[in-house]
Amino acid sequence: MSQSLEAPTAPLSDAFVDRRNTQTDSSFPNAERRQFANSHSELSPDAQELARAIDEYKLRHRRRFITYEEMLGVISELGYSK
């Protein structure tokens, strides 16, 4: 009895759309989806500092969304404490 180690392949359906490498909005070719608002202009100066720090953290760690623990770490790095 011989078993094949190869994964079975399914025929590609015409309904399947591979969107991994396509641009959905050509007006913003390098736009990045954000967890929070894209603009920080309406925030207070302290909130702008936090927003920039969170954005930098997400870019540095290649994260689109962060957890509360990660946010707490960013806040602590800014010098805030309870």
C-alpha positions as CSV (number, residue, x, y, z in Angstrom):
1,M,0.0,0.0,0.0
2,S,1.6,3.2,-1.2
3,Q,0.5,6.6,0.1
4,S,1.3,9.8,-1.8
5,L,2.9,12.6,0.2
6,E,1.8,15.3,-2.3
7,A,-1.1,17.4,-1.4
8,P,-4.1,17.0,-3.7
9,T,-4.6,19.8,-6.2
10,A,-8.0,21.2,-6.9
11,P,-8.8,22.7,-10.3
12,L,-8.7,26.5,-10.3
13,S,-12.1,28.0,-10.4
14,D,-12.9,30.9,-12.7
15,A,-14.6,32.6,-9.6
16,F,-11.3,32.7,-7.7
17,V,-9.6,36.1,-7.7
18,D,-6.0,36.4,-6.4
19,R,-5.9,39.9,-4.8
20,R,-2.5,39.6,-3.1
21,N,-0.6,41.7,-5.6
22,T,-3.2,44.0,-7.0
23,Q,-3.8,47.6,-6.2
24,T,-7.3,48.4,-5.1
25,D,-6.9,52.2,-5.1
26,S,-4.5,53.6,-7.7
27,S,-4.7,57.1,-6.2
28,F,-2.8,55.9,-3.2
29,P,-0.2,53.4,-4.5
30,N,1.8,53.2,-1.2
31,A,-1.2,53.6,1.1
32,E,-1.1,51.3,4.1
33,R,-4.2,50.2,6.0
34,R,-4.2,51.5,9.5
35,Q,-5.8,50.3,12.7
36,F,-6.6,53.9,13.6
37,A,-7.2,57.0,11.6
38,N,-4.7,57.9,8.9
39,S,-4.6,61.6,9.9
40,H,-3.6,62.7,13.4
41,S,-4.3,66.4,12.7
42,E,-7.4,66.6,14.9
43,L,-5.7,65.0,17.9
44,S,-4.1,66.8,20.9
45,P,-0.3,67.1,20.8
46,D,0.0,64.2,23.4
47,A,-2.3,62.0,21.4
48,Q,-0.4,62.8,18.2
49,E,2.8,61.7,19.9
50,L,1.2,58.5,20.9
51,A,-0.3,57.9,17.5
52,R,3.1,58.4,15.8
53,A,4.8,56.1,18.4
54,I,2.2,53.4,17.7
55,D,2.6,53.8,13.9
56,E,6.4,53.5,14.2
57,Y,6.0,50.4,16.4
58,K,3.7,48.8,13.8
59,L,6.1,49.6,11.0
60,R,9.2,48.4,13.0
61,H,7.5,45.1,13.9
62,R,5.6,44.7,10.7
63,R,2.3,44.6,12.4
64,R,-1.0,45.9,11.0
65,F,-2.8,45.7,14.3
66,I,-1.4,45.7,17.8
67,T,-2.6,44.1,21.1
68,Y,-3.3,46.0,24.3
69,E,-0.1,44.6,25.7
70,E,1.9,46.1,22.8
71,M,0.1,49.4,23.2
72,L,0.9,49.5,26.9
73,G,4.6,48.8,25.9
74,V,4.5,51.8,23.5
75,I,2.9,54.0,26.2
76,S,5.6,52.9,28.7
77,E,8.4,53.6,26.2
78,L,7.0,57.2,26.0
79,G,7.6,57.5,29.8
80,Y,4.0,57.2,31.0
81,S,3.3,55.1,34.1
82,K,0.4,54.3,36.3
